[in-house]
Amino acid sequence: MFLAVHLLIKVLVLCDEDVYVCLCFA
């Protein structure tokens, strides 16, 4: 569970403003 949240936060940070890219990787 913690790993999933950590990865999610990491992806959000990497995506920054690229919301659509975030959704694709989600």
PQR file of N, CA, C, O and H, with PARSE charges and radii, in Angstrom:
ATOM      1  N   MET A   1       0.840  -1.198   0.000 -0.4000 1.5000
ATOM      2  CA  MET A   1       0.000   0.000   0.000 -0.0000 2.0000
ATOM      3  C   MET A   1       0.879   1.253   0.000  0.5500 1.7000
ATOM      4  O   MET A   1       0.656   2.191  -0.765 -0.5500 1.4000
ATOM      5  N   PHE A   2       1.875   1.239   0.875 -0.4000 1.5000
ATOM      6  CA  PHE A   2       2.770   2.383   0.967 -0.0000 2.0000
ATOM      7  C   PHE A   2       3.527   2.577  -0.341  0.5500 1.7000
ATOM      8  O   PHE A   2       3.707   3.705  -0.799 -0.5500 1.4000
ATOM      9  H   PHE A   2       2.055   0.477   1.497  0.4000 1.0000
ATOM     10  N   LEU A   3       3.967   1.478  -0.939 -0.4000 1.5000
ATOM     11  CA  LEU A   3       4.708   1.554  -2.197 -0.0000 2.0000
ATOM     12  C   LEU A   3       3.848   2.162  -3.295  0.5500 1.7000
ATOM     13  O   LEU A   3       4.332   2.954  -4.104 -0.5500 1.4000
ATOM     14  H   LEU A   3       3.821   0.561  -0.567  0.4000 1.0000
ATOM     15  N   ALA A   4       2.582   1.791  -3.323 -0.4000 1.5000
ATOM     16  CA  ALA A   4       1.672   2.311  -4.344 -0.0000 2.0000
ATOM     17  C   ALA A   4       1.541   3.828  -4.205  0.5500 1.7000
ATOM     18  O   ALA A   4       1.570   4.557  -5.197 -0.5500 1.4000
ATOM     19  H   ALA A   4       2.189   1.147  -2.666  0.4000 1.0000
ATOM     20  N   VAL A   5       1.398   4.287  -2.977 -0.4000 1.5000
ATOM     21  CA  VAL A   5       1.267   5.726  -2.724 -0.0000 2.0000
ATOM     22  C   VAL A   5       2.564   6.430  -3.095  0.5500 1.7000
ATOM     23  O   VAL A   5       2.551   7.514  -3.679 -0.5500 1.4000
ATOM     24  H   VAL A   5       1.375   3.695  -2.172  0.4000 1.0000
ATOM     25  N   HIS A   6       3.689   5.801  -2.749 -0.4000 1.5000
ATOM     26  CA  HIS A   6       4.992   6.390  -3.052 -0.0000 2.0000
ATOM     27  C   HIS A   6       5.183   6.534  -4.557  0.5500 1.7000
ATOM     28  O   HIS A   6       5.651   7.568  -5.034 -0.5500 1.4000
ATOM     29  H   HIS A   6       3.700   4.920  -2.275  0.4000 1.0000
ATOM     30  N   LEU A   7       4.822   5.498  -5.297 -0.4000 1.5000
ATOM     31  CA  LEU A   7       4.942   5.533  -6.754 -0.0000 2.0000
ATOM     32  C   LEU A   7       4.015   6.587  -7.342  0.5500 1.7000
ATOM     33  O   LEU A   7       4.380   7.288  -8.286 -0.5500 1.4000
ATOM     34  H   LEU A   7       4.442   4.658  -4.909  0.4000 1.0000
ATOM     35  N   LEU A   8       2.815   6.696  -6.780 -0.4000 1.5000
ATOM     36  CA  LEU A   8       1.849   7.674  -7.277 -0.0000 2.0000
ATOM     37  C   LEU A   8       2.396   9.085  -7.111  0.5500 1.7000
ATOM     38  O   LEU A   8       2.333   9.900  -8.031 -0.5500 1.4000
ATOM     39  H   LEU A   8       2.519   6.127  -6.013  0.4000 1.0000
ATOM     40  N   ILE A   9       2.937   9.365  -5.918 -0.4000 1.5000
ATOM     41  CA  ILE A   9       3.515  10.686  -5.651 -0.0000 2.0000
ATOM     42  C   ILE A   9       4.688  10.936  -6.589  0.5500 1.7000
ATOM     43  O   ILE A   9       4.847  12.039  -7.112 -0.5500 1.4000
ATOM     44  H   ILE A   9       2.988   8.702  -5.171  0.4000 1.0000
ATOM     45  N   LYS A  10       5.518   9.899  -6.805 -0.4000 1.5000
ATOM     46  CA  LYS A  10       6.687  10.036  -7.671 -0.0000 2.0000
ATOM     47  C   LYS A  10       6.248  10.369  -9.093  0.5500 1.7000
ATOM     48  O   LYS A  10       6.838  11.229  -9.747 -0.5500 1.4000
ATOM     49  H   LYS A  10       5.390   9.003  -6.380  0.4000 1.0000
ATOM     50  N   VAL A  11       5.209   9.683  -9.568 -0.4000 1.5000
ATOM     51  CA  VAL A  11       4.697   9.927 -10.921 -0.0000 2.0000
ATOM     52  C   VAL A  11       4.139  11.344 -11.031  0.5500 1.7000
ATOM     53  O   VAL A  11       4.373  12.031 -12.025 -0.5500 1.4000
ATOM     54  H   VAL A  11       4.729   8.985  -9.037  0.4000 1.0000
ATOM     55  N   LEU A  12       3.404  11.778 -10.012 -0.4000 1.5000
ATOM     56  CA  LEU A  12       2.819  13.117 -10.035 -0.0000 2.0000
ATOM     57  C   LEU A  12       3.909  14.178 -10.091  0.5500 1.7000
ATOM     58  O   LEU A  12       3.774  15.185 -10.788 -0.5500 1.4000
ATOM     59  H   LEU A  12       3.215  11.220  -9.204  0.4000 1.0000
ATOM     60  N   VAL A  13       4.993  13.945  -9.350 -0.4000 1.5000
ATOM     61  CA  VAL A  13       6.105  14.897  -9.337 -0.0000 2.0000
ATOM     62  C   VAL A  13       6.773  14.925 -10.707  0.5500 1.7000
ATOM     63  O   VAL A  13       7.121  15.994 -11.210 -0.5500 1.4000
ATOM     64  H   VAL A  13       5.102  13.128  -8.784  0.4000 1.0000
ATOM     65  N   LEU A  14       6.954  13.739 -11.315 -0.4000 1.5000
ATOM     66  CA  LEU A  14       7.599  13.668 -12.623 -0.0000 2.0000
ATOM     67  C   LEU A  14       6.723  14.310 -13.692  0.5500 1.7000
ATOM     68  O   LEU A  14       7.222  14.998 -14.583 -0.5500 1.4000
ATOM     69  H   LEU A  14       6.671  12.872 -10.907  0.4000 1.0000
ATOM     70  N   CYS A  15       5.423  14.081 -13.600 -0.4000 1.5000
ATOM     71  CA  CYS A  15       4.492  14.622 -14.590 -0.0000 2.0000
ATOM     72  C   CYS A  15       4.365  16.136 -14.454  0.5500 1.7000
ATOM     73  O   CYS A  15       4.285  16.858 -15.449 -0.5500 1.4000
ATOM     74  H   CYS A  15       5.018  13.522 -12.876  0.4000 1.0000
ATOM     75  N   ASP A  16       4.349  16.599 -13.221 -0.4000 1.5000
ATOM     76  CA  ASP A  16       4.227  18.024 -12.937 -0.0000 2.0000
ATOM     77  C   ASP A  16       2.904  18.534 -13.498  0.5500 1.7000
ATOM     78  O   ASP A  16       1.860  18.349 -12.873 -0.5500 1.4000
ATOM     79  H   ASP A  16       4.414  16.013 -12.413  0.4000 1.0000
ATOM     80  N   GLU A  17       2.931  19.173 -14.663 -0.4000 1.5000
ATOM     81  CA  GLU A  17       1.695  19.738 -15.210 -0.0000 2.0000
ATOM     82  C   GLU A  17       1.117  18.876 -16.327  0.5500 1.7000
ATOM     83  O   GLU A  17       0.034  19.156 -16.840 -0.5500 1.4000
ATOM     84  H   GLU A  17       3.779  19.324 -15.171  0.4000 1.0000
ATOM     85  N   ASP A  18       1.848  17.823 -16.699 -0.4000 1.5000
ATOM     86  CA  ASP A  18       1.372  16.947 -17.780 -0.0000 2.0000
ATOM     87  C   ASP A  18       0.334  15.971 -17.236  0.5500 1.7000
ATOM     88  O   ASP A  18       0.620  14.789 -17.044 -0.5500 1.4000
ATOM     89  H   ASP A  18       2.727  17.595 -16.282  0.4000 1.0000
ATOM     90  N   VAL A  19      -0.867  16.475 -16.990 -0.4000 1.5000
ATOM     91  CA  VAL A  19      -1.920  15.667 -16.388 -0.0000 2.0000
ATOM     92  C   VAL A  19      -2.281  14.469 -17.268  0.5500 1.7000
ATOM     93  O   VAL A  19      -2.464  13.360 -16.768 -0.5500 1.4000
ATOM     94  H   VAL A  19      -1.099  17.435 -17.146  0.4000 1.0000
ATOM     95  N   TYR A  20      -2.378  14.692 -18.548 -0.4000 1.5000
ATOM     96  CA  TYR A  20      -2.768  13.608 -19.457 -0.0000 2.0000
ATOM     97  C   TYR A  20      -1.734  12.496 -19.451  0.5500 1.7000
ATOM     98  O   TYR A  20      -2.083  11.318 -19.522 -0.5500 1.4000
ATOM     99  H   TYR A  20      -2.229  15.594 -18.954  0.4000 1.0000
ATOM    100  N   VAL A  21      -0.464  12.867 -19.366 -0.4000 1.5000
ATOM    101  CA  VAL A  21       0.608  11.871 -19.312 -0.0000 2.0000
ATOM    102  C   VAL A  21       0.487  11.079 -18.013  0.5500 1.7000
ATOM    103  O   VAL A  21       0.702   9.867 -17.992 -0.5500 1.4000
ATOM    104  H   VAL A  21      -0.181  13.824 -19.308  0.4000 1.0000
ATOM    105  N   CYS A  22       0.140  11.776 -16.933 -0.4000 1.5000
ATOM    106  CA  CYS A  22      -0.034  11.120 -15.634 -0.0000 2.0000
ATOM    107  C   CYS A  22      -1.143  10.077 -15.731  0.5500 1.7000
ATOM    108  O   CYS A  22      -0.997   8.957 -15.239 -0.5500 1.4000
ATOM    109  H   CYS A  22      -0.035  12.760 -16.951  0.4000 1.0000
ATOM    110  N   LEU A  23      -2.253  10.451 -16.368 -0.4000 1.5000
ATOM    111  CA  LEU A  23      -3.384   9.543 -16.495 -0.0000 2.0000
ATOM    112  C   LEU A  23      -2.998   8.313 -17.307  0.5500 1.7000
ATOM    113  O   LEU A  23      -3.476   7.209 -17.042 -0.5500 1.4000
ATOM    114  H   LEU A  23      -2.371  11.360 -16.767  0.4000 1.0000
ATOM    115  N   CYS A  24      -2.132   8.509 -18.297 -0.4000 1.5000
ATOM    116  CA  CYS A  24      -1.711   7.393 -19.143 -0.0000 2.0000
ATOM    117  C   CYS A  24      -0.877   6.401 -18.348  0.5500 1.7000
ATOM    118  O   CYS A  24      -1.005   5.190 -18.526 -0.5500 1.4000
ATOM    119  H   CYS A  24      -1.744   9.406 -18.512  0.4000 1.0000
ATOM    120  N   PHE A  25      -0.019   6.918 -17.467 -0.4000 1.5000
ATOM    121  CA  PHE A  25       0.840   6.054 -16.664 -0.0000 2.0000
ATOM    122  C   PHE A  25       0.120   5.506 -15.439  0.5500 1.7000
ATOM    123  O   PHE A  25       0.573   4.538 -14.829 -0.5500 1.4000
ATOM    124  H   PHE A  25       0.084   7.903 -17.322  0.4000 1.0000
ATOM    125  N   ALA A  26      -0.998   6.123 -15.083 -0.4000 1.5000
ATOM    126  CA  ALA A  26      -1.726   5.709 -13.879 -0.0000 2.0000
ATOM    127  C   ALA A  26      -2.230   4.275 -13.986  0.5500 1.7000
ATOM    128  O   ALA A  26      -2.863   3.771 -13.058 -0.5500 1.4000
ATOM    129  H   ALA A  26      -1.366   6.909 -15.579  0.4000 1.0000
TER
END
